Each structure stands twice: as C-alpha cells, then as structure tokens.
Amino acid sequence: ASFHAYRDTIGLLRGQAAARHAVPVSAGRCYRIHVAAEPGVGDLGLRLFDGETLLEEDGSYGAYALLGHRRPLCPEGDRVWRLELSASEGGRYVVSVLARRSADGADTSSAVPSAIW
C-alpha cells in the first residue's frame, strides 16, 4: 500500500495559544497526521476531533507529534475532522496529512505494521 501527502499546512503558534485546522477526510481512506515544530516550541500537543468526539490525542513529548500510528484513522464517511495544536512556547510548525486507501474501505487491523505506510 502506498501513501501520499494529502496536504501540508504551515502555521505559527503564538505563545501558549492553541491553533486549529480543518482536516477534510474521505471514506475508503486511512489517515496519519504528522506535525513538526521548531525546537523552541517545547512540548507539542495534538488532539483530533470528529465533531465533539476526541478521536486521538498525542501522548509524546517534544516538537514532533504523530496521530494515526497506534491505530488507523479511517472515517466511515466523508467529513471534516478538527485538529487542535498546542505548545508550551510559540513557534512555526508544519502539519502533514498522509492518506492511503484502506483495504476494504473499513477500519484496518491495528496489527498491520507501520512499514506498509
């Protein structure tokens, strides 16, 4: 299975203010979200929502964060997810949304090795 960069977005966090991004997603695809920030931002936090439902939260520490690695993020329909970023300090960041076709349009097994991405 191959993946492609769906969209890259560059942004600027100001102080401890949060940033929000709309992430359009489609049924039949699975997504991963990578965010890299300047080292000076400190700890970068990510939370991904579908409406008011929290889909996944990044638990790592540092200026690089990932979503969709522990389990596939495969929507059942076309929708717009909301990505919220926060950091302990301000600075520039880039959000990369990666997409690939799911095998059957449904959720794929969490046992699938990440190397297929």
Backbone bond lengths (Angstrom), bond angles and torsions (degrees), N, CA, C in turn:
res aa  C-N    CA-C-N  psi(-1)  N-CA   C-N-CA  omega(-1)  CA-C   N-CA-C  phi
1 A - - - 1.455 - - 1.518 108.08 -
2 S 1.296 116.09 138.56 1.458 119.51 179.28 1.521 109.54 -110.18
3 F 1.305 116.16 161.64 1.445 120.87 176.96 1.515 108.30 -125.61
4 H 1.316 115.60 162.34 1.459 119.33 174.32 1.523 108.07 -139.87
5 A 1.303 115.82 152.97 1.459 120.72 176.24 1.523 107.49 -71.78
6 Y 1.298 115.40 115.11 1.460 121.70 -177.46 1.518 109.98 -76.78
7 R 1.332 114.66 -42.23 1.456 118.54 -179.32 1.519 108.80 -166.65
8 D 1.313 117.28 138.49 1.462 122.29 170.99 1.520 107.67 -113.65
9 T 1.324 115.79 135.04 1.456 121.27 179.55 1.520 108.40 -130.08
10 I 1.320 117.01 131.04 1.458 121.82 177.78 1.525 107.78 -104.19
11 G 1.329 115.56 138.25 1.456 119.34 -179.25 1.511 111.91 -144.23
12 L 1.328 115.38 177.84 1.453 122.71 -179.81 1.523 108.26 -134.67
13 L 1.332 115.54 121.47 1.464 120.75 172.67 1.519 107.74 -88.74
14 R 1.319 116.37 132.69 1.464 121.43 179.75 1.524 108.51 -106.85
15 G 1.321 115.68 111.95 1.462 119.69 -179.43 1.517 110.82 59.79
16 Q 1.329 116.65 -132.26 1.457 120.80 -179.46 1.526 111.70 -99.75
17 A 1.329 117.58 15.76 1.462 120.80 179.40 1.530 110.02 -71.13
18 A 1.323 116.25 146.22 1.467 121.02 177.65 1.524 109.57 -86.56
19 A 1.328 116.04 153.39 1.466 121.98 174.47 1.527 107.36 -117.89
20 R 1.318 116.62 146.64 1.463 121.93 179.69 1.524 109.70 -124.28
21 H 1.331 115.02 141.86 1.465 121.06 177.77 1.515 109.29 -133.94
22 A 1.342 116.17 140.01 1.463 121.66 172.26 1.524 107.85 -84.06
23 V 1.336 116.62 134.63 1.460 122.39 -179.80 1.530 108.07 -122.90
24 P 1.342 118.36 96.00 1.467 119.78 177.72 1.531 110.12 -69.46
25 V 1.340 116.81 132.12 1.465 121.50 -179.24 1.524 109.18 -131.90
26 S 1.340 114.57 158.20 1.469 120.75 -176.30 1.516 111.10 -126.96
27 A 1.331 115.79 147.50 1.458 121.05 174.34 1.528 108.91 -61.23
28 G 1.333 116.44 148.88 1.455 120.63 178.46 1.517 113.84 85.51
29 R 1.328 116.62 2.94 1.462 121.37 176.94 1.523 109.00 -127.61
30 C 1.333 115.32 154.27 1.454 121.85 174.26 1.523 107.63 -119.47
31 Y 1.323 115.59 147.37 1.462 120.84 -170.06 1.520 112.15 -125.42
32 R 1.323 114.13 150.13 1.456 123.58 168.34 1.523 106.70 -131.00
33 I 1.312 115.47 145.65 1.458 120.71 -179.67 1.519 108.16 -125.22
34 H 1.323 116.17 124.90 1.464 123.29 178.38 1.524 107.06 -115.64
35 V 1.319 116.43 134.77 1.463 120.69 175.45 1.525 108.12 -130.12
36 A 1.318 115.70 126.71 1.461 121.58 176.77 1.526 107.83 -121.50
37 A 1.332 115.53 136.83 1.459 120.54 -178.98 1.522 109.76 -128.26
38 E 1.317 114.94 166.38 1.460 120.07 174.08 1.526 108.22 -60.69
39 P 1.328 117.55 145.99 1.469 119.97 -178.16 1.531 113.56 -55.49
40 G 1.322 117.47 -30.01 1.457 120.77 -177.52 1.517 115.62 -67.89
41 V 1.330 118.50 -10.80 1.475 119.17 -179.22 1.524 111.82 -72.68
42 G 1.332 117.31 -13.75 1.468 119.36 -177.94 1.515 110.53 76.42
43 D 1.310 116.55 -132.91 1.461 121.32 -177.88 1.523 110.00 -85.47
44 L 1.326 116.07 120.62 1.456 123.15 178.75 1.526 108.59 -94.19
45 G 1.314 116.61 127.73 1.462 120.94 178.74 1.511 110.94 -114.07
46 L 1.343 116.69 139.09 1.465 122.40 178.00 1.514 109.76 -124.32
47 R 1.322 115.97 139.30 1.468 121.64 171.01 1.522 107.05 -137.56
48 L 1.333 116.40 132.03 1.458 122.17 -178.42 1.524 108.56 -114.84
49 F 1.338 115.88 127.87 1.463 122.27 -176.90 1.517 111.33 -120.16
50 D 1.332 115.61 147.41 1.458 123.97 166.06 1.519 104.53 -115.78
51 G 1.326 116.87 100.92 1.462 120.02 -170.10 1.520 108.38 65.97
52 E 1.334 117.40 -122.83 1.466 121.05 177.62 1.524 111.97 -98.89
53 T 1.324 117.53 1.09 1.464 121.83 -178.73 1.520 110.55 -87.08
54 L 1.329 116.90 124.35 1.461 121.91 176.47 1.522 108.27 -76.94
55 L 1.345 117.11 117.21 1.464 122.01 179.71 1.516 111.71 -83.96
56 E 1.323 116.58 -43.87 1.463 120.48 -179.44 1.526 109.00 -161.95
57 E 1.335 114.29 151.02 1.459 121.76 178.23 1.513 107.60 -131.72
58 D 1.326 116.12 137.66 1.462 120.73 178.76 1.521 109.39 -77.19
59 G 1.329 116.16 131.49 1.448 120.11 -179.09 1.513 114.25 -109.39
60 S 1.321 117.50 6.77 1.463 120.30 -176.76 1.526 110.41 -84.68
61 Y 1.327 115.28 169.90 1.460 120.77 176.49 1.524 108.62 -116.58
62 G 1.321 116.91 139.80 1.448 120.78 176.97 1.515 111.63 126.07
63 A 1.334 115.57 -172.01 1.463 122.42 -173.53 1.528 112.83 -95.05
64 Y 1.349 117.19 14.26 1.469 121.52 177.58 1.518 107.20 -133.17
65 A 1.318 116.77 131.96 1.462 120.11 -176.94 1.521 110.18 -139.54
66 L 1.332 116.20 150.07 1.457 123.05 -176.83 1.523 110.64 -132.64
67 L 1.309 115.52 144.01 1.468 121.59 170.52 1.521 107.65 -130.19
68 G 1.325 116.73 146.03 1.459 121.21 178.20 1.514 113.83 92.65
69 H 1.320 118.39 11.04 1.465 121.21 179.17 1.526 112.05 -96.23
70 R 1.331 116.46 -35.90 1.468 119.16 179.42 1.519 111.27 -69.80
71 R 1.325 115.80 -37.89 1.460 121.56 176.22 1.524 107.15 -149.43
72 P 1.323 117.31 150.61 1.468 119.48 -179.36 1.525 111.81 -63.81
73 L 1.305 117.07 144.40 1.455 123.38 174.56 1.522 106.94 -104.95
74 C 1.339 116.00 93.52 1.464 122.61 -172.60 1.527 108.79 -123.19
75 P 1.322 118.19 101.70 1.470 120.24 -178.07 1.528 111.60 -68.91
76 E 1.330 114.86 149.94 1.468 120.25 178.27 1.519 111.43 -81.56
77 G 1.308 117.53 -16.73 1.459 121.08 179.90 1.518 110.13 -151.67
78 D 1.330 115.77 175.40 1.459 120.55 177.00 1.527 108.34 -73.67
79 R 1.329 116.37 129.89 1.456 120.26 -177.70 1.516 109.79 -159.56
80 V 1.313 116.25 -179.38 1.460 121.68 176.30 1.524 107.64 -123.90
81 W 1.323 115.94 115.43 1.461 121.26 175.21 1.520 108.71 -85.28
82 R 1.346 116.28 161.41 1.457 122.21 178.16 1.521 108.71 -116.93
83 L 1.318 116.41 122.72 1.453 122.59 177.82 1.521 108.56 -102.95
84 E 1.339 116.72 125.77 1.457 121.52 177.75 1.521 108.94 -113.54
85 L 1.326 115.99 128.15 1.459 122.84 178.76 1.522 108.90 -112.87
86 S 1.315 115.71 142.19 1.460 120.32 172.92 1.519 107.41 -142.96
87 A 1.317 115.51 158.35 1.468 120.34 179.52 1.517 108.61 -152.66
88 S 1.321 114.93 160.44 1.461 119.27 -179.86 1.533 111.56 -76.00
89 E 1.332 116.86 -22.99 1.469 121.79 177.80 1.526 108.81 -137.17
90 G 1.326 116.90 168.44 1.458 121.13 179.67 1.520 111.63 -83.60
91 G 1.337 115.64 165.55 1.454 121.36 176.80 1.512 112.01 156.44
92 R 1.325 115.08 173.89 1.466 121.00 -179.29 1.530 110.77 -82.70
93 Y 1.340 114.73 153.63 1.460 120.93 178.08 1.520 109.26 -149.91
94 V 1.328 115.57 164.19 1.464 121.30 173.75 1.526 108.04 -132.14
95 V 1.327 115.53 134.56 1.462 123.06 176.80 1.521 107.78 -106.38
96 S 1.331 117.03 125.62 1.467 122.01 175.03 1.525 108.42 -116.17
97 V 1.324 115.92 123.68 1.462 121.66 176.44 1.523 107.03 -104.46
98 L 1.333 116.28 119.21 1.463 122.18 -179.70 1.517 108.68 -106.92
99 A 1.324 116.15 140.16 1.464 120.86 -178.70 1.520 110.21 -133.32
100 R 1.320 115.36 147.84 1.454 121.02 171.87 1.524 107.65 -145.36
101 R 1.318 115.64 159.26 1.458 119.98 176.74 1.514 109.43 -70.50
102 S 1.326 116.30 134.66 1.462 118.02 172.60 1.524 107.10 -78.61
103 A 1.313 117.02 156.22 1.466 121.35 -174.09 1.519 111.87 -59.58
104 D 1.331 116.43 -39.51 1.464 118.61 -175.45 1.522 112.30 -132.84
105 G 1.318 116.37 14.03 1.451 119.86 -179.90 1.518 112.04 83.26
106 A 1.321 117.49 -1.98 1.454 121.50 -179.77 1.518 109.31 -113.80
107 D 1.297 115.63 -177.18 1.459 120.68 178.38 1.516 109.64 -62.29
108 T 1.321 116.80 136.19 1.457 120.53 179.48 1.510 109.81 -96.72
109 S 1.301 117.61 161.10 1.454 122.80 -176.33 1.521 111.43 -63.56
110 S 1.332 115.75 137.24 1.466 119.36 178.14 1.519 110.87 -71.12
111 A 1.336 117.52 -8.78 1.464 120.84 179.40 1.524 112.15 -83.27
112 V 1.320 117.25 -6.82 1.462 120.22 -179.98 1.520 108.49 -66.34
113 P 1.335 118.33 125.63 1.467 119.19 -177.80 1.512 112.09 -66.44
114 S 1.319 115.20 145.01 1.462 119.34 -176.81 1.523 111.62 -67.80
115 A 1.334 117.36 -12.51 1.466 120.25 179.89 1.529 111.76 -63.31
116 I 1.334 118.04 -21.57 1.472 118.52 179.29 1.523 111.09 -70.73
117 W 1.295 117.90 -14.79 1.460 120.28 176.80 1.491 107.34 -78.37
